[in-house]
Amino acid sequence: MSAVASDLVAPVLLVAMPQVLDPFFHRSVVLLVHHEEEGSLGFIVNRATGIRLQEILNGMEVGWQGLDSEVAHFGGPVQPQLGTVLFSPGEVETEAASEVHPGVSLTQHIGDLARLAEAPPPQFRLFLGYAGWGAGQLIDEILRNDWLTAPVDSGLIFAADPDQVWADALRSVGVDPAVLPSWTPGRGGETTN
């Protein structure tokens, strides 16, 4: 294992650099929750879907007691039918949740989802799908400067305005997004400033 591979420890935020033009990952921020030699897994935290939680949960016969305006988030292109909840642990007792970072827990258990939906904690996100990398793939992308790493910040994970998360994540590590060249997806990698 290379020094870079052994230095990457989850959880960490991955901030896509402007040259990442893949529509799933352009200007994305990923909460990396699992990383080892065999592969890596995380959730894009700054992509709201526009699909209301109430619609999704009603279809699963789970009652939603939160705000009507709450929407699901796109966690990544792998298994988009799979739901994962990230939430702030506290008053709601869960069966299968695990803490991925202080103040941030994760569950895919339907019973946990039902209990959390009945009394949503202040910080709650339902992600559809996830981002995954095969053996060595993420390290190759980091070495190619596709990703910048940043410390996990629950304020970024649960931000009220997902559109601001990318710039805020860059600023959290001292990078001014205004000084980065920008690439426009679908325009052959032309840069603009």
DAGINOR-V744986 format. One record per backbone hydrogen bond with DSSP energy under -1.0 kcal/mol. CO is the residue of the C=O (numbers start at 0). NH is the residue of the N-H. E is the energy in kcal/mol with one decimal. If there is no record, write none. Layout:
CO&NH&E + CO&NH&E
This chain:
1&5&-2.3 + 2&6&-1.5 + 3&7&-1.3 + 11&31&-3.0 + 12&149&-2.3 + 13&29&-2.8 + 14&147&-2.3 + 16&19&-2.3 + 18&20&-1.0 + 21&24&-1.2 + 21&25&-2.2 + 24&27&-2.1 + 27&15&-2.7 + 28&44&-3.1 + 29&13&-2.8 + 30&42&-1.7 + 31&11&-1.3 + 33&40&-2.6 + 35&38&-1.4 + 38&35&-2.1 + 39&132&-2.2 + 40&32&-1.9 + 40&33&-1.9 + 41&130&-3.0 + 42&30&-3.0 + 46&73&-3.3 + 50&71&-2.7 + 51&55&-1.7 + 52&56&-3.1 + 53&57&-2.4 + 54&58&-1.5 + 56&61&-3.0 + 57&60&-1.6 + 66&69&-1.4 + 69&52&-2.6 + 71&48&-2.8 + 72&127&-2.9 + 74&43&-2.4 + 77&129&-1.8 + 78&81&-2.3 + 81&128&-2.9 + 83&126&-3.6 + 84&106&-2.0 + 85&124&-2.5 + 86&104&-3.2 + 97&105&-2.5 + 100&103&-3.1 + 103&99&-2.2 + 103&100&-1.6 + 104&86&-2.2 + 105&97&-2.3 + 106&84&-3.0 + 108&112&-2.4 + 109&113&-2.4 + 110&114&-2.2 + 111&115&-2.9 + 112&116&-2.6 + 113&117&-1.4 + 114&118&-1.2 + 116&64&-2.6 + 122&87&-2.2 + 124&85&-2.4 + 125&72&-3.0 + 126&83&-2.2 + 127&74&-2.1 + 127&75&-1.0 + 129&77&-2.5 + 130&41&-2.4 + 132&39&-2.0 + 133&136&-1.6 + 135&139&-2.1 + 136&140&-2.0 + 137&141&-2.5 + 138&142&-2.7 + 139&143&-1.4 + 140&145&-2.7 + 141&144&-1.7 + 145&16&-2.9 + 147&14&-3.3 + 149&12&-3.0 + 152&155&-1.5 + 152&156&-1.8 + 153&157&-2.5 + 160&163&-1.9 + 163&167&-2.3 + 164&168&-2.9 + 165&169&-2.0 + 166&170&-2.4 + 167&171&-1.7 + 169&172&-1.4 + 169&174&-2.4 + 170&173&-1.9 + 175&178&-1.8 + 181&191&-2.3 + 183&186&-1.7 + 186&189&-1.0 + 189&183&-1.0 + 191&181&-2.1
